[in-house]
Amino acid sequence: MKNTPRATVAMRSTLITRKPTVLVATNDLSYGTTLSEFLRSQGCRVERCHDAAGVLRLTGRHRYEVLVLDLELSVEGDLDLVSFARQKSPETRVVLLFDPAFMEKALEGIRQGAFFYLPRNSAPSDVALVVEKAIQQYNAEAAAKDFEQTLFEELAGQTAAMQRVLELIQKVAPTDSTVLLLGESGTGKEVLANTIHRLSRRREGPFVAINCAALPESLLESELFGHMRGAFTGAERDKRGLFEEADGGTILLDEIGDMSPITQAKVLRVLQNGEIRRVGSAASQRVDVRILAATNRDLVQAVANNAFREDLYFRLNVIQIRIPPLRERMDALPALVNHFLTRANARYGKQVRRMDDHAMSLLRHYDYPGNVRELESIIAHAVILADGDTIRAKDLPEQVQFGRAPRLALPYRAEDGILTLAAMEEKHIQEVLDRLNGNQSLAAKKLGISRSTLWRKMREYGIGK
Protein backbone atom coordinates (compact mmCIF):
# COMPACT_ATOMS: atom_id res chain seq x y z
CA MET A 1 0.00 0.00 0.00
CA LYS A 2 1.23 3.49 -0.85
CA ASN A 3 2.41 5.88 1.80
CA THR A 4 1.53 9.54 1.53
CA PRO A 5 4.54 11.81 2.11
CA ARG A 6 2.35 14.67 3.34
CA ALA A 7 0.85 12.39 5.97
CA THR A 8 4.30 11.30 7.08
CA VAL A 9 5.53 14.87 7.53
CA ALA A 10 2.37 15.97 9.31
CA MET A 11 2.42 12.99 11.63
CA ARG A 12 6.07 13.45 12.49
CA SER A 13 5.68 17.13 13.29
CA THR A 14 2.65 16.48 15.47
CA LEU A 15 3.37 13.20 17.19
CA ILE A 16 6.96 12.15 17.34
CA THR A 17 7.83 14.19 20.44
CA ARG A 18 4.61 13.40 22.28
CA LYS A 19 4.47 9.64 21.81
CA PRO A 20 0.67 9.37 21.86
CA THR A 21 -0.74 5.90 22.40
CA VAL A 22 -3.06 4.32 19.85
CA LEU A 23 -4.98 1.08 20.37
CA VAL A 24 -5.56 -0.80 17.10
CA ALA A 25 -8.42 -3.29 17.46
CA THR A 26 -9.02 -5.50 14.41
CA ASN A 27 -9.37 -9.20 13.73
CA ASP A 28 -7.54 -8.80 10.40
CA LEU A 29 -4.08 -9.72 11.69
CA SER A 30 -2.24 -8.86 8.48
CA TYR A 31 -3.83 -5.43 8.12
CA GLY A 32 -3.49 -4.75 11.84
CA THR A 33 0.24 -5.46 11.64
CA THR A 34 0.72 -3.19 8.61
CA LEU A 35 -1.28 -0.34 10.14
CA SER A 36 0.47 -0.63 13.51
CA GLU A 37 3.93 -0.56 11.93
CA PHE A 38 3.01 2.52 9.89
CA LEU A 39 1.68 4.38 12.94
CA ARG A 40 4.84 3.48 14.87
CA SER A 41 6.93 4.89 12.02
CA GLN A 42 5.06 8.18 12.50
CA GLY A 43 5.98 8.40 16.18
CA CYS A 44 3.00 6.70 17.82
CA ARG A 45 3.14 4.13 20.56
CA VAL A 46 0.81 1.34 19.37
CA GLU A 47 -0.94 -1.44 21.25
CA ARG A 48 -3.05 -4.11 19.58
CA CYS A 49 -5.92 -6.43 20.31
CA HIS A 50 -7.69 -8.86 18.03
CA ASP A 51 -11.16 -9.28 19.52
CA ALA A 52 -13.92 -7.53 21.45
CA ALA A 53 -12.69 -9.06 24.71
CA GLY A 54 -9.42 -7.18 24.25
CA VAL A 55 -11.24 -3.89 23.78
CA LEU A 56 -13.32 -4.56 26.89
CA ARG A 57 -10.21 -5.46 28.87
CA LEU A 58 -7.92 -2.61 27.81
CA THR A 59 -10.29 0.34 27.41
CA GLY A 60 -10.53 2.21 30.66
CA ARG A 61 -7.53 0.45 32.19
CA HIS A 62 -4.99 2.31 30.03
CA ARG A 63 -5.02 5.78 28.55
CA TYR A 64 -5.27 5.93 24.78
CA GLU A 65 -5.46 9.09 22.73
CA VAL A 66 -7.04 7.14 19.85
CA LEU A 67 -8.81 3.80 19.47
CA VAL A 68 -8.88 2.47 15.89
CA LEU A 69 -11.85 0.10 16.10
CA ASP A 70 -12.87 -2.47 13.50
CA LEU A 71 -16.67 -2.70 13.54
CA GLU A 72 -16.43 -6.31 12.40
CA LEU A 73 -15.33 -7.40 15.87
CA SER A 74 -18.14 -9.59 17.15
CA VAL A 75 -19.77 -8.85 20.49
CA GLU A 76 -22.10 -11.12 22.42
CA GLY A 77 -25.45 -9.73 23.52
CA ASP A 78 -26.51 -6.10 23.09
CA LEU A 79 -23.20 -4.50 24.10
CA ASP A 80 -22.07 -1.71 21.79
CA LEU A 81 -18.29 -1.37 21.67
CA VAL A 82 -18.34 2.30 20.65
CA SER A 83 -20.60 3.40 23.50
CA PHE A 84 -18.65 1.16 25.89
CA ALA A 85 -15.35 2.78 24.90
CA ARG A 86 -16.84 6.28 25.11
CA GLN A 87 -18.20 5.57 28.58
CA LYS A 88 -15.00 4.02 29.91
CA SER A 89 -12.66 6.64 28.42
CA PRO A 90 -14.52 9.76 27.21
CA GLU A 91 -11.26 11.48 26.22
CA THR A 92 -10.26 8.76 23.77
CA ARG A 93 -11.06 9.50 20.11
CA VAL A 94 -12.60 6.50 18.37
CA VAL A 95 -11.81 5.99 14.66
CA LEU A 96 -14.02 3.36 13.04
CA LEU A 97 -13.12 0.86 10.31
CA PHE A 98 -16.29 -0.38 8.59
CA ASP A 99 -17.46 -2.64 5.80
CA PRO A 100 -18.93 -0.38 3.06
CA ALA A 101 -21.80 -2.86 2.73
CA PHE A 102 -22.85 -1.94 6.27
CA MET A 103 -22.64 1.85 6.20
CA GLU A 104 -25.39 2.18 8.80
CA LYS A 105 -23.14 0.62 11.44
CA ALA A 106 -20.59 3.39 10.87
CA LEU A 107 -23.25 6.12 11.08
CA GLU A 108 -24.58 4.61 14.29
CA GLY A 109 -21.02 4.69 15.66
CA ILE A 110 -20.78 8.40 14.88
CA ARG A 111 -24.08 8.94 16.69
CA GLN A 112 -22.55 7.13 19.67
CA GLY A 113 -19.69 9.63 19.71
CA ALA A 114 -17.01 8.22 17.38
CA PHE A 115 -14.59 10.75 15.89
CA PHE A 116 -14.52 9.53 12.26
CA TYR A 117 -15.01 6.45 10.08
CA LEU A 118 -13.06 4.88 7.21
CA PRO A 119 -13.59 1.78 5.06
CA ARG A 120 -11.82 -1.36 6.26
CA ASN A 121 -8.41 -1.89 4.64
CA SER A 122 -7.98 1.84 3.94
CA ALA A 123 -4.39 2.81 3.18
CA PRO A 124 -2.45 3.20 6.45
CA SER A 125 -1.53 6.74 5.36
CA ASP A 126 -5.24 7.62 5.17
CA VAL A 127 -5.87 6.18 8.62
CA ALA A 128 -2.79 8.06 9.88
CA LEU A 129 -4.19 11.39 8.66
CA VAL A 130 -7.41 10.80 10.60
CA VAL A 131 -5.47 9.66 13.68
CA GLU A 132 -3.40 12.85 13.46
CA LYS A 133 -6.53 15.02 13.44
CA ALA A 134 -7.96 13.04 16.35
CA ILE A 135 -4.78 13.55 18.39
CA GLN A 136 -4.75 17.26 17.58
CA GLN A 137 -8.29 17.55 18.93
CA TYR A 138 -7.36 15.44 21.97
CA ASN A 139 -4.36 17.68 22.70
CA ALA A 140 -6.37 20.89 22.27
CA GLU A 141 -9.04 19.75 24.72
CA ALA A 142 -6.39 18.50 27.17
CA ALA A 143 -4.62 21.89 27.04
CA ALA A 144 -7.89 23.72 27.60
CA LYS A 145 -8.72 21.43 30.52
CA ASP A 146 -5.26 21.97 32.04
CA PHE A 147 -5.71 25.74 31.72
CA GLU A 148 -9.13 25.58 33.36
CA GLN A 149 -7.79 23.39 36.16
CA THR A 150 -4.84 25.72 36.79
CA LEU A 151 -7.12 28.77 36.80
CA PHE A 152 -9.55 27.02 39.14
CA GLU A 153 -6.76 26.14 41.57
CA GLU A 154 -5.44 29.71 41.51
CA LEU A 155 -8.93 31.07 42.19
CA ALA A 156 -9.46 28.54 44.98
CA GLY A 157 -6.31 29.46 46.90
CA GLN A 158 -3.67 27.43 48.71
CA THR A 159 -5.09 27.09 52.22
CA ALA A 160 -5.18 23.59 53.71
CA ALA A 161 -9.00 23.62 53.66
CA MET A 162 -9.19 24.50 49.96
CA GLN A 163 -6.48 22.00 49.06
CA ARG A 164 -8.64 19.38 50.75
CA VAL A 165 -11.60 20.54 48.64
CA LEU A 166 -9.53 20.20 45.44
CA GLU A 167 -8.33 16.75 46.50
CA LEU A 168 -11.89 15.57 47.11
CA ILE A 169 -13.06 16.95 43.77
CA GLN A 170 -10.28 15.11 41.92
CA LYS A 171 -11.22 11.84 43.61
CA VAL A 172 -14.99 12.05 43.39
CA ALA A 173 -15.42 13.62 39.94
CA PRO A 174 -14.69 10.46 37.88
CA THR A 175 -17.32 8.51 39.82
CA ASP A 176 -21.10 8.77 39.64
CA SER A 177 -21.43 9.34 43.38
CA THR A 178 -23.80 11.93 44.77
CA VAL A 179 -22.00 14.87 46.37
CA LEU A 180 -23.29 17.27 49.01
CA LEU A 181 -21.69 20.74 48.78
CA LEU A 182 -21.89 22.79 51.97
CA GLY A 183 -21.00 26.44 52.38
CA GLU A 184 -22.25 29.94 52.98
CA SER A 185 -24.16 31.73 50.27
CA GLY A 186 -21.85 33.01 47.54
CA THR A 187 -18.91 30.69 48.23
CA GLY A 188 -19.05 29.19 44.74
CA LYS A 189 -20.95 25.95 45.23
CA GLU A 190 -22.32 26.00 41.67
CA VAL A 191 -18.83 26.65 40.27
CA LEU A 192 -17.51 23.62 42.13
CA ALA A 193 -20.45 21.51 40.97
CA ASN A 194 -19.73 22.51 37.37
CA THR A 195 -16.08 21.61 37.89
CA ILE A 196 -17.05 18.16 39.17
CA HIS A 197 -19.20 17.71 36.06
CA ARG A 198 -16.42 18.81 33.67
CA LEU A 199 -13.97 16.40 35.29
CA SER A 200 -16.43 13.50 35.13
CA ARG A 201 -17.24 10.92 32.48
CA ARG A 202 -20.46 12.86 31.88
CA ARG A 203 -18.65 16.01 30.75
CA GLU A 204 -20.12 15.85 27.25
CA GLY A 205 -23.62 15.59 28.67
CA PRO A 206 -25.65 18.53 29.98
CA PHE A 207 -25.05 20.32 33.28
CA VAL A 208 -28.28 21.69 34.70
CA ALA A 209 -28.57 23.76 37.90
CA ILE A 210 -31.69 24.91 39.73
CA ASN A 211 -32.11 26.97 42.88
CA CYS A 212 -34.72 25.07 44.88
CA ALA A 213 -35.37 28.12 47.09
CA ALA A 214 -36.25 30.37 44.17
CA LEU A 215 -39.57 28.72 43.33
CA PRO A 216 -42.69 27.79 45.32
CA GLU A 217 -43.33 24.08 45.79
CA SER A 218 -45.86 23.65 42.97
CA LEU A 219 -43.63 25.32 40.38
CA LEU A 220 -40.48 23.56 41.61
CA GLU A 221 -42.07 20.15 41.15
CA SER A 222 -43.07 21.01 37.58
CA GLU A 223 -39.60 22.42 36.83
CA LEU A 224 -37.83 19.32 38.12
CA PHE A 225 -40.10 16.57 36.83
CA GLY A 226 -42.05 18.21 34.00
CA HIS A 227 -45.79 18.07 33.49
CA MET A 228 -48.46 16.83 31.13
CA ARG A 229 -50.84 19.04 29.24
CA GLY A 230 -53.83 19.89 31.42
CA ALA A 231 -52.11 18.80 34.64
CA PHE A 232 -52.95 22.18 36.18
CA THR A 233 -54.24 25.59 35.16
CA GLY A 234 -51.88 27.05 32.59
CA ALA A 235 -50.35 23.72 31.55
CA GLU A 236 -51.20 24.13 27.88
CA ARG A 237 -48.67 21.59 26.59
CA ASP A 238 -46.42 18.78 27.75
CA LYS A 239 -43.18 20.00 29.30
CA ARG A 240 -39.91 18.20 29.93
CA GLY A 241 -38.53 18.64 33.42
CA LEU A 242 -34.94 19.41 34.34
CA PHE A 243 -34.23 15.79 35.23
CA GLU A 244 -35.08 14.90 31.65
CA GLU A 245 -33.02 17.81 30.34
CA ALA A 246 -30.06 16.54 32.38
CA ASP A 247 -30.37 12.94 31.14
CA GLY A 248 -26.88 11.62 30.46
CA GLY A 249 -25.36 14.48 32.45
CA THR A 250 -25.46 16.14 35.87
CA ILE A 251 -28.05 18.11 37.80
CA LEU A 252 -27.27 20.43 40.72
CA LEU A 253 -30.04 20.91 43.27
CA ASP A 254 -28.91 24.16 44.87
CA GLU A 255 -30.38 25.22 48.22
CA ILE A 256 -31.86 21.74 48.64
CA GLY A 257 -32.41 22.48 52.33
CA ASP A 258 -35.34 24.69 51.30
CA MET A 259 -37.09 21.88 49.40
CA SER A 260 -40.52 20.79 50.66
CA PRO A 261 -40.99 17.24 52.09
CA ILE A 262 -43.20 16.23 49.15
CA THR A 263 -40.56 17.18 46.58
CA GLN A 264 -37.86 15.59 48.76
CA ALA A 265 -39.72 12.27 48.49
CA LYS A 266 -39.76 12.50 44.69
CA VAL A 267 -36.04 13.29 44.53
CA LEU A 268 -35.41 10.29 46.77
CA ARG A 269 -37.22 8.13 44.23
CA VAL A 270 -34.88 9.34 41.49
CA LEU A 271 -31.87 8.43 43.63
CA GLN A 272 -33.26 5.02 44.52
CA ASN A 273 -34.77 3.90 41.21
CA GLY A 274 -33.57 6.35 38.57
CA GLU A 275 -37.21 7.10 37.73
CA ILE A 276 -39.27 10.26 37.41
CA ARG A 277 -42.96 10.88 36.86
CA ARG A 278 -44.24 14.07 35.26
CA VAL A 279 -46.92 16.01 37.09
CA GLY A 280 -50.26 14.71 35.82
CA SER A 281 -48.82 11.47 34.43
CA ALA A 282 -49.40 7.92 35.67
CA ALA A 283 -46.34 6.58 33.85
CA SER A 284 -42.78 6.58 35.13
CA GLN A 285 -39.72 6.95 32.94
CA ARG A 286 -36.07 6.24 33.60
CA VAL A 287 -33.38 8.91 33.59
CA ASP A 288 -29.61 8.60 33.80
CA VAL A 289 -28.60 11.61 35.88
CA ARG A 290 -25.87 12.28 38.42
CA ILE A 291 -27.25 14.33 41.30
CA LEU A 292 -25.22 16.96 43.12
CA ALA A 293 -26.79 18.96 45.94
CA ALA A 294 -25.79 22.18 47.69
CA THR A 295 -27.02 24.08 50.71
CA ASN A 296 -26.04 26.74 53.22
CA ARG A 297 -28.27 25.15 55.86
CA ASP A 298 -27.39 22.70 58.64
CA LEU A 299 -29.08 19.59 57.25
CA VAL A 300 -28.27 17.53 60.35
CA GLN A 301 -30.28 19.99 62.43
CA ALA A 302 -32.98 20.05 59.75
CA VAL A 303 -33.24 16.26 59.99
CA ALA A 304 -33.48 16.50 63.79
CA ASN A 305 -36.28 19.07 63.39
CA ASN A 306 -38.11 16.80 60.88
CA ALA A 307 -37.68 19.49 58.23
CA PHE A 308 -35.52 17.28 56.00
CA ARG A 309 -35.86 13.55 55.26
CA GLU A 310 -33.20 11.46 56.95
CA ASP A 311 -33.16 8.85 54.18
CA LEU A 312 -32.64 11.54 51.54
CA TYR A 313 -29.87 13.11 53.61
CA PHE A 314 -27.98 9.81 53.77
CA ARG A 315 -28.44 9.29 50.03
CA LEU A 316 -27.05 12.74 49.26
CA ASN A 317 -24.28 12.71 51.86
CA VAL A 318 -22.15 9.96 50.30
CA ILE A 319 -19.38 12.53 49.77
CA GLN A 320 -19.54 15.83 51.62
CA ILE A 321 -17.45 18.82 50.55
CA ARG A 322 -17.42 21.86 52.80
CA ILE A 323 -16.37 25.08 51.02
CA PRO A 324 -14.64 27.65 53.23
CA PRO A 325 -15.90 31.25 53.07
CA LEU A 326 -13.75 33.78 51.24
CA ARG A 327 -12.56 35.40 54.49
CA GLU A 328 -10.82 32.10 55.35
CA ARG A 329 -8.92 31.87 52.05
CA MET A 330 -7.80 35.41 51.38
CA ASP A 331 -4.66 34.17 49.61
CA ALA A 332 -6.94 33.66 46.60
CA LEU A 333 -8.00 37.32 46.57
CA PRO A 334 -5.48 38.63 43.97
CA ALA A 335 -6.33 35.89 41.47
CA LEU A 336 -10.05 36.42 42.01
CA VAL A 337 -9.72 40.18 41.59
CA ASN A 338 -7.86 39.77 38.29
CA HIS A 339 -10.42 37.22 37.10
CA PHE A 340 -13.36 39.50 37.88
CA LEU A 341 -11.55 42.52 36.42
CA THR A 342 -11.27 40.70 33.10
CA ARG A 343 -14.92 39.70 33.22
CA ALA A 344 -16.15 43.19 34.16
CA ASN A 345 -14.03 44.85 31.46
CA ALA A 346 -15.57 42.61 28.83
CA ARG A 347 -19.08 43.17 30.15
CA TYR A 348 -18.90 46.96 30.46
CA GLY A 349 -16.48 47.81 27.66
CA LYS A 350 -13.82 49.23 29.99
CA GLN A 351 -10.01 48.92 30.04
CA VAL A 352 -9.29 48.80 33.76
CA ARG A 353 -5.95 47.05 34.32
CA ARG A 354 -5.04 47.40 37.96
CA MET A 355 -5.99 48.40 41.48
CA ASP A 356 -3.92 50.79 43.57
CA ASP A 357 -2.41 49.71 46.89
CA HIS A 358 -4.97 51.52 49.06
CA ALA A 359 -7.91 49.93 47.24
CA MET A 360 -6.30 46.49 47.44
CA SER A 361 -5.64 46.98 51.16
CA LEU A 362 -9.33 47.79 51.71
CA LEU A 363 -10.31 44.62 49.89
CA ARG A 364 -7.92 42.56 52.02
CA HIS A 365 -9.45 43.87 55.25
CA TYR A 366 -13.10 43.43 54.25
CA ASP A 367 -15.11 40.47 55.66
CA TYR A 368 -17.16 39.56 52.55
CA PRO A 369 -20.45 38.41 54.12
CA GLY A 370 -21.59 37.63 50.55
CA ASN A 371 -18.34 35.78 49.77
CA VAL A 372 -17.07 35.40 46.19
CA ARG A 373 -20.36 36.55 44.70
CA GLU A 374 -20.10 39.80 46.65
CA LEU A 375 -16.48 40.29 45.54
CA GLU A 376 -17.58 39.99 41.91
CA SER A 377 -20.22 42.67 42.51
CA ILE A 378 -17.65 44.91 44.24
CA ILE A 379 -15.23 44.65 41.31
CA ALA A 380 -18.01 45.35 38.80
CA HIS A 381 -18.99 48.45 40.82
CA ALA A 382 -15.39 49.65 40.87
CA VAL A 383 -14.79 49.03 37.17
CA ILE A 384 -17.89 51.04 36.24
CA LEU A 385 -16.83 54.01 38.39
CA ALA A 386 -13.10 53.93 37.66
CA ASP A 387 -11.54 56.77 35.68
CA GLY A 388 -8.75 55.48 33.49
CA ASP A 389 -7.11 52.11 33.91
CA THR A 390 -6.74 52.06 37.72
CA ILE A 391 -9.26 51.35 40.48
CA ARG A 392 -8.83 53.63 43.48
CA ALA A 393 -10.35 53.50 46.97
CA LYS A 394 -13.04 56.03 46.03
CA ASP A 395 -14.29 53.66 43.31
CA LEU A 396 -15.10 50.90 45.81
CA PRO A 397 -18.56 50.52 47.37
CA GLU A 398 -19.21 52.29 50.67
CA GLN A 399 -19.22 49.10 52.74
CA VAL A 400 -15.67 48.30 51.58
CA GLN A 401 -14.34 51.84 52.05
CA PHE A 402 -15.68 52.16 55.59
CA GLY A 403 -15.71 48.53 56.67
CA ARG A 404 -19.47 48.39 57.23
CA ALA A 405 -22.62 48.09 55.19
CA PRO A 406 -24.29 51.42 54.36
CA ARG A 407 -27.53 52.13 56.16
CA LEU A 408 -30.57 51.49 54.08
CA ALA A 409 -32.34 54.61 52.89
CA LEU A 410 -35.27 55.73 55.04
CA PRO A 411 -38.69 55.18 53.47
CA TYR A 412 -40.17 58.08 51.57
CA ARG A 413 -42.91 59.77 53.53
CA ALA A 414 -46.49 59.86 52.39
CA GLU A 415 -48.14 63.20 51.75
CA ASP A 416 -49.35 63.37 55.35
CA GLY A 417 -45.95 62.29 56.62
CA ILE A 418 -47.14 58.85 57.73
CA LEU A 419 -46.56 55.50 56.00
CA THR A 420 -48.54 52.37 56.74
CA LEU A 421 -46.65 49.43 58.22
CA ALA A 422 -47.36 47.46 55.03
CA ALA A 423 -45.80 50.20 52.87
CA MET A 424 -42.72 50.34 55.10
CA GLU A 425 -42.41 46.56 55.02
CA GLU A 426 -42.71 46.47 51.23
CA LYS A 427 -40.03 49.11 50.79
CA HIS A 428 -37.70 47.48 53.32
CA ILE A 429 -37.98 44.07 51.64
CA GLN A 430 -37.30 45.61 48.24
CA GLU A 431 -34.24 47.48 49.53
CA VAL A 432 -32.82 44.38 51.25
CA LEU A 433 -33.21 42.38 48.03
CA ASP A 434 -31.54 45.17 46.06
CA ARG A 435 -28.70 45.31 48.58
CA LEU A 436 -28.15 41.54 48.32
CA ASN A 437 -28.38 41.41 44.51
CA GLY A 438 -31.69 39.58 44.57
CA ASN A 439 -30.45 36.65 46.69
CA GLN A 440 -33.74 35.60 48.28
CA SER A 441 -32.29 32.97 50.63
CA LEU A 442 -29.81 35.46 52.11
CA ALA A 443 -32.49 38.17 52.23
CA ALA A 444 -34.81 35.89 54.21
CA LYS A 445 -31.96 35.12 56.62
CA LYS A 446 -31.12 38.81 57.08
CA LEU A 447 -34.81 39.66 57.61
CA GLY A 448 -35.21 36.87 60.15
CA ILE A 449 -38.03 35.15 58.28
CA SER A 450 -38.40 31.86 56.41
CA ARG A 451 -37.85 31.62 52.67
CA SER A 452 -41.53 30.74 52.12
CA THR A 453 -42.65 33.78 54.17
CA LEU A 454 -40.42 36.05 52.09
CA TRP A 455 -41.80 34.61 48.86
CA ARG A 456 -45.38 35.09 50.10
CA LYS A 457 -44.71 38.73 50.98
CA MET A 458 -43.00 39.34 47.64
CA ARG A 459 -46.06 37.98 45.87
CA GLU A 460 -48.35 40.06 48.09
CA TYR A 461 -46.48 43.28 47.31
CA GLY A 462 -45.73 42.44 43.67
CA ILE A 463 -41.98 42.54 44.26
CA GLY A 464 -39.93 41.03 41.46
CA LYS A 465 -42.68 41.06 38.84
PyMOL commands that set and color helices and strands:
alter all, ss='L'
color gray80, all
select helices_A, chain A and resi 5-15+29-41+52-58+81-88+100-111+124-156+160-172+189-198+217-225+242-245+256-258+261-273+299-304+310-316+326-328+330-348+357-364+371-385+393-395+398-402+421-435+440-447+451-461
alter helices_A, ss='H'
color red, helices_A
select strands_A, chain A and resi 21-25+45-49+66-70+93-98+116-119+179-182+207-211+250-254+275-276+285-286+290-295+319-322+354-355+390-391
alter strands_A, ss='S'
color yellow, strands_A
deselect
rebuild
show_as cartoon
